[in-house]
Amino acid sequence: MVNVEEFAKRLNLLMDYYELTAALLAEKIDVQRSSISHILSGRNKPSLEFVLKILKTFPEVELYWLLNGTGNFPKQSEKSNSTPTPPTLFNQQPEKVIEKIDTPKNIDKNIEEIDRIVIFFKDGSFKNYTP
């Protein structure tokens, strides 16, 4: 649950950081000035739409910092200029080579079986395949 008083303090920090008044913040995130005033006074809780507008307008704001104070503001930037490549299904581990063995007694019992394959698409959807 979001603590409204603490949220208001973090919203004030955001406004101070960007040197915005409540009216300018309302204009920047496209909400009514009264919405900002009610949240800052503790009268109203922030809506999901309000939080999402802040995150969209100010990319330096971390969601968890805004909602419950954990994390950093502004976001810590990566010091590295190179973009790390995300792991993929095909480059996580070297391929295990299984040799054909004549006698069944020597079969490796540690061979892992595939339980399922999940493919994630850029639009957020996914497909789940099971053998």
C-alpha positions in Angstrom: 0.0 0.0 0.0 1.3 3.4 -0.9 1.8 5.7 2.1 0.2 9.0 0.9 2.3 11.3 3.1 5.6 9.7 2.0 4.5 9.7 -1.7 3.8 13.5 -1.3 7.3 14.0 0.0 8.8 12.1 -2.9 6.6 14.1 -5.3 7.9 17.3 -3.7 11.5 16.0 -4.2 10.7 15.5 -7.8 9.3 19.0 -8.2 12.4 20.5 -6.4 14.7 18.5 -8.6 13.1 19.7 -11.8 12.4 23.2 -10.3 8.6 22.9 -11.0 5.7 24.3 -9.2 2.5 22.3 -8.7 0.9 24.1 -11.6 3.9 23.5 -14.0 4.0 19.8 -13.0 0.2 19.5 -13.6 0.7 21.0 -17.0 3.7 18.9 -17.8 2.0 15.5 -17.0 -1.4 16.7 -18.3 -3.5 16.5 -15.1 -5.6 19.1 -13.3 -3.8 21.4 -10.9 -6.2 20.3 -8.2 -5.0 16.7 -8.6 -1.5 17.7 -7.6 -2.8 19.8 -4.7 -4.9 17.0 -3.3 -2.1 14.5 -3.5 0.4 16.9 -1.9 -2.0 17.7 0.9 -2.7 14.0 1.5 -6.4 14.3 0.7 -6.2 11.9 -2.3 -4.1 8.9 -3.2 -2.3 8.9 -6.5 -4.1 6.9 -9.2 -2.3 4.4 -11.5 -2.8 6.8 -14.4 -1.1 9.6 -12.4 1.9 7.5 -11.5 2.2 6.3 -15.1 2.1 9.9 -16.4 5.0 10.8 -14.1 7.1 7.8 -15.2 6.5 8.6 -18.9 7.3 12.3 -18.5 10.3 11.8 -16.2 12.4 8.8 -17.2 14.8 9.4 -14.4 12.1 8.4 -11.9 12.1 4.8 -10.7 8.7 3.2 -10.1 9.6 1.6 -6.8 11.2 4.8 -5.5 8.1 6.8 -6.4 5.7 4.3 -4.8 7.6 3.2 -1.7 10.9 5.0 -1.5 13.1 2.0 -2.4 15.7 2.6 -5.2 17.3 5.8 -6.3 16.2 9.1 -7.7 17.4 10.1 -10.2 18.1 6.7 -11.7 21.7 5.7 -11.5 23.1 5.8 -15.1 25.2 3.0 -16.4 28.9 3.9 -16.4 29.6 1.6 -19.3 29.3 2.8 -22.8 28.8 -0.7 -24.2 25.3 -2.2 -24.1 25.4 -5.7 -22.6 23.8 -8.4 -24.7 20.9 -10.0 -23.0 21.1 -13.8 -22.5 19.3 -15.8 -25.1 18.1 -19.4 -25.2 21.0 -20.3 -27.4 24.0 -18.6 -25.7 23.5 -19.3 -22.0 25.6 -22.4 -21.6 27.9 -24.4 -23.8 26.3 -27.3 -25.6 26.7 -30.7 -23.9 28.2 -33.4 -26.1 26.6 -36.8 -25.6 28.6 -39.7 -27.1 27.0 -42.9 -28.1 27.8 -45.6 -25.6 27.5 -49.3 -26.4 26.4 -50.5 -23.0 23.3 -49.2 -21.3 25.0 -49.3 -17.9 27.2 -46.3 -18.8 24.4 -43.9 -19.8 24.7 -40.5 -18.2 21.8 -40.2 -15.7 22.3 -36.4 -15.4 20.9 -35.5 -18.8 18.3 -32.8 -18.3 15.0 -33.0 -20.1 13.2 -29.9 -21.5 10.1 -29.1 -19.5 8.8 -26.3 -21.6 9.9 -23.5 -24.0 8.5 -20.0 -23.7 9.0 -17.4 -26.5 8.5 -13.7 -25.5 7.5 -11.2 -28.2 8.3 -7.5 -28.2 4.6 -6.6 -27.7 4.6 -8.3 -24.3 2.8 -11.4 -25.5 4.3 -14.9 -25.3 3.8 -18.5 -26.4 4.3 -21.5 -24.2 5.3 -24.8 -25.7 5.4 -28.1 -23.8 6.7 -31.4 -25.3 
